[in-house]
Amino acid sequence: MWLSDLRIVQHDRVIERGAVRIDNGMIAEIREEPVAGGIVGDGLALMPGFIDMHGDMIERELEPRPRVNMPAEIAFRELDRRLAGAGVVTAYAAVSFTTGAAAGEMRSFEHTGQVIRDLCAVRDKLNVDHRIHARFDITLENALSVIRGLIEDDTLDLVSLMDHTPGQGQYRDIERHIEHVAHMRGISRTEAQALVERKIADRTRPEDVLTATLREISDLCKAHKVIMASHDDDTVEKVALMNAFGVAISEFPVDMIAAKEAHACGLANAMGAPNALRGQSYSGNLSARQAHEAGVLDVLASDYHPSSILPAILILAQTDPHGLPGAVRLATANPAKALGLTDRGRIEVGQKADLVIAETDGMGHIVTSMRNGRVIYSDGVVGLNKAA
């Protein structure tokens, strides 16, 4: 099948009016002119399908309101549709573990472990290529046994190492964090401060304990070839430590100093598309636009809002040294490289036909998403068959 008369966004250039032939789910041929008889794209943009390494949406689908739990199959299918409609063809579902959670809480060890196993059991029936990103808080050493079992069962694809103790990382501004807790929970500032202080006391660990936990999880991931990321790097020293333990990705660096150090160490800096779209971090940390301007932004992730990816790309393309191809790489080729995915992320012969057709005026609009040459989302603008 030919997709013709499309503005093809390749790794380093744009073919203004080209065509792509798909055969058996793969990109088989690329031409620099339209092809008669092909499915006509009328000049819309053709991009690689987006690869989202960090999406926090699964918990919201499982529990759309507090203590309102939806069946896992319904939640997975709803998330699948949402991602496909946003152009995400490969998605890493970010799931977290929290100690001391009440029975049934979304982030309890038992519940999160079961969610991971349930998603692994049904992902072959879903449209998007769903993978698992486990967020491991290094202060919760009791979660090690859970993580170990999941890794040994080959259920995890990415592990991020984080420390969400207030006073460092994402929450290093204690006063701002207290205000956030008060707002989110609808409590007084005094009550929020007491909660934060209790969390600091519960989470604080001696440095040698944290180092031992890091070493154990690092050895486990390396043995099973699971890629590691660090989360909320906020100092040069933390970046150096995480680099020494073998992480490949620095997620959401808190400030420019940490982002530049991670980049210098060869780590891929990943930041949120909502941050890039809005021009600022909701928590007051580093702006993705500033990181991009400094040349240290490598990957855009949905974070909590998949539909932000395309408009974020279009905004960054206006200032990217390589224009639209450079901005598109942030959600395609760059995450593919960081995650070890060699079969996708580029429009090249021999790559998977994981593709997105999009309007690029204004905030942009996803018209069609394809995985392995099969349409997994369409708004009906382009007349495509279900398989190619």
N, C-alpha and C positions, 0 to 999 in steps of 0.2 A: 504494500500500500504506500502511495506517495502522499505526503503532506506538502502542499505547494503554495507558492506565493506568500511566504512568511518571512518575517524579519528574524533571521536566525542568529541568536546570541551565542557565539562560540566563546572559547576560553579567552581569546585575545583579540577578537574582532567581531563585527556584525556583518552578516550577508544580508543586504537590504531586501532583495527579492529572490529568495532561494527555495530549495525543496529538499526534503528528507525522505528517503525510502526506508520503510520499516519491514523487516522480514523475520518472522518467528520470534518476535519480541525484542529484536535487536536493531540498532541503527546499521543499515546495510549500505547506504550510499547517500552522499550529500552533493547537491548541485548548486551552482551560483545563479541559477535562473529558474523561473517557474517551469513546471512540467505539465504538459497537456494531459488531461484525464485524471489528475490527482485531486484529492480533496482540497478545496481552495480555502486558504486562510485569510484572504483579503488584506494582506499586509499586517496582520496581528503579529505580536512577538512570540517566537518560539524559544523557550529556555529549558535548561535541564530541570527536572523535578527537584523541588526543594528538599534538602536533608536537614531535619531539625534534631539537633543533638540534645536539646533540653526543653521539654514541655511539661508543665505542671498541671495539665488540665484533667488528668484522669481522676484525681480525688474529687474534683468538683462534679464530674459526671456520676461518680459512685454515690456521692452525698450532696445533692444539689441544694439542700437546706440542712441545717443542723439536725442530726438524728433522723434524717429521712434517707434511708438507704435503698438504693435501686439495685435490681439484679445485675450482676456483673456483665452478663451477655448484652443487656440493653445499653449499659454504660459504655462498653467497648465499641458497639456498633455506632452509637451516637458520636463518640470521639472520632471514630474512623471517618464518618461522613464529614465532620467538621474539618478535619485535617485535609482530606482530599479536596474539599471546596476552597481551601486556602492555598492549594498548590503543593502541599507537603506530601511527598511520595514515600519517603523513608523517615520514620519518626521514632525517637528514643523517649519512651515514657519515663519521666523522672518521678520516682517513688521514694518516700522517706520513711525512716524508722524513728519512733520516739519511745523512750523508756517511761515506765510508770503510767502508760495510757490506760484509760478506763476501758472496760470490755467493749469491743465494737468500734473504738476510735479508729479513724482512718489510718493513723500512722503507728499503731501498735505493732510490735514485732510479728505477732501471729497474723494479724490482718494483712499487713503489707506483704508478708511472705506468701500468703494465700492469693492475694491479688496478682502477684507476679506469676505464680504457677497457673492461675486461671487464664491470664492473658497468653501465656506461652501455649496453653492447650488449644486456644481458639484462633490464634493469629493467622494460621494458614487459610482460614475462612474469611478473613477481612481483606479489604482492598489495599490499604496502605501496608507497607513493609514495617511492621511494628517490632521494635527492639526495646530492651529494658536498660534503663539508666538508674542504678541504685545510688541514692545519696546517703553516704555513710558519715555520721557525726563521730569524730574520733574521740569524743568524750564519753561515748556510749559503748564502752568496751564489751558490755554484755551482748551487744548485737553482733559481735564477731562470729559467734557460732551460727547465727542465722545466715549471715553473709557467706560464710564458708560453705554451708550446705547448698545454697543457691548457686554459688560458683561451681562447686563440684558437680552439680546437676546440669551444668551448661545452660543456665537460665539467664545469666547476666551478660550484657554486652559492653557496659561501661559502668565504672564506679567512680563517683566523685567524693573526694575527701574534704570534709568541712568541719568547722567548729562554730556553732551558732551561740556560743556563750556571749551574753551581752558584754560590751566593753572592747571587743575586737572584731575584725572582719567587717561584715555588712553592718553590724550593730555597734561599731566602736563609739559612735556618738550616743552616750547613755541617755542624755536628756531627750534627744530626738526619739530614741527608742521607747522611752517611758511614755512620751506623748502619743506615739503610735499605738502602743498597747492599750492605753486608756481609750483612745478613739475606737479601736477595733472591738474592744470588749464592752464598751459602754460603761466604763467604771471611772471612778475619780482618779486624779493624778496620784494621790496618796496610795490608793489601792494598787495602781499599776506599778508604782515604785516598789512596793512590798513584793509584788510578784517577780519583778525583775531582779531584785536583790536575792530572793530565794532561788531563782534560776541560776544566778551567778554562783551561789554557794553550792548548789547541787551539781553543777557542771564543772567546776574548777578541779583540775587534776595536776599533779606534779609533772614537771616536764619529762622526767624519765618514763612515766607511765604513758604519756601521750606518744613519746618516741617509740616505745615498745609496741603500742597499738598500730602505729603507722608502719612499722617494720613488718608486722605480721600480715596486715592487709596487703601491703606492697608485695611481699613474697608470694602470697596466695594468688594475687592478680597476675603476676609475672609467670607463675607456674602454669596458669590456665590461659595465658595470652588474652587477658581482659584488659582493655585500655583504661587508664586512670586519668582523672582530671582533679585539679585542686579547685576550691571554691572560695571566693571572696578573699583573694590574696591582697594583703594591705601593707606589706613591708618587703624590702629587698631580702631580708633574712628569711621570711616565710617562703618567698619564691624559690630561694636557693635550697631550702630544706625540701620543698616539694619536688623540685627538679632532681635532687639527689635520690629521692625515692622512686623516680621513674615516671612521673606524671607527664602526659603529652599535651594537656590542655589546661589553660588557666581560665576558669569560668568567672565572669563578672569581677575582674580586678577592681578594687575599691578606689584606687587613685592612679594618676598618671605615672607616678614613680614605680609602682608595682607593675603596671602594664608594660612600661618600657623595659623593666628588668626581665619580665617573662618573655617578651619578644626577643631580647638579646640572648636569652638562654635557649631559644629555639622552640618555646612553647607557643601553641596557637591560642591567642586571646579570643575568647568567646564572650559576646555581650548580647543583651536582649534587643530584639527588634522593636518592642514597644519603647524602649529607651531611645533608640535611633529615630523612631517616628516622632516622638514627642520632643526630642532634643534634650532630655534630661532624665536622670534616674529618679524613680519615685522615692527612693530612700536617701537622696541627696548625695549619692556617690558619683563616680566618674560618668560623664556623658559619653555615650557611644559615638556621637558625632565628633566630640573632641578627640577621642581615641582614633577615629578614622582620619581626621585631619592630620594627626601626628604620625600616621602610617603604622599604627600598632593594633588596629582592629583586624582580626583574621576571619572570624566566624560570627554570623548572626543566628541566634536561636529564638524560637517563639517565646520562650520563658513562660508566659501565661496567656498569650494572645496570638494564635497562629495567623490570623488575618493581617497582622502587622508586618509580616515578612515582605510581601510585595511592595507596599507603599514605602517601607523603610529602604528597600533596594533602590526605588526610584528617587527618593530624596538624596541618598548617598551618591547616586550616579551623577548628580549635578556637580559634585566636587571631587569625585574620584579621579585620580590621574589617568586611569584607563577607561573612564566613562562607564557606560552601562555594563560592558563585559567585566570590568573590575568589581563593580557593585554586586553583580549576579554571582560572581565567584564566592562571595561571603556566605551564601546560602546553598552552594552547590559543590564546586570543585574543592574549596578549602575545607569544609567539614568532611567531605569524602576522604581527603588526604589525611586529616587529623584522626579519623576513625578507622583508617585502614580499609576503606571501601574502594577497591580499584576498578570496579565494573560499572560505576555510575558517576554522575556529577559533571559530565561534559557531553556536548553534542559532537561526537566523533564516531567514525565507523568502528564497530566492534563493541561499543558501549551499550548498556541496556537502554531500551527505548522508554526510559522514565522521563517524561516530558511535560511541560506546562505551556499552554497557549494562553496569552494574556493581552489585554488592552493595557497600554502604558500611558495613557493620558491622565493627567491629574494624579489621584491616589492609586490609579490602576484597578484592574479587575481580572480575576481568574475566569477564563472562559472554559478551559478544558484541562483536566489532569489525566495523565496516562502513566500506567505502570506496566512494564514489559510489553508495551505496545497496545495495551488494553485500556479503554476509557474507564476511569474510575470516578470521574466527575465531569459533568457538562451542563452548561446553562442553556444549551440548544442553539447557540449562535453559529457554531461550526458543525456541519452535518457529518459526524463520524460514526463509523460502525463500532460495535462493541469490541472487536478484536482485530488485530493486524498481524 
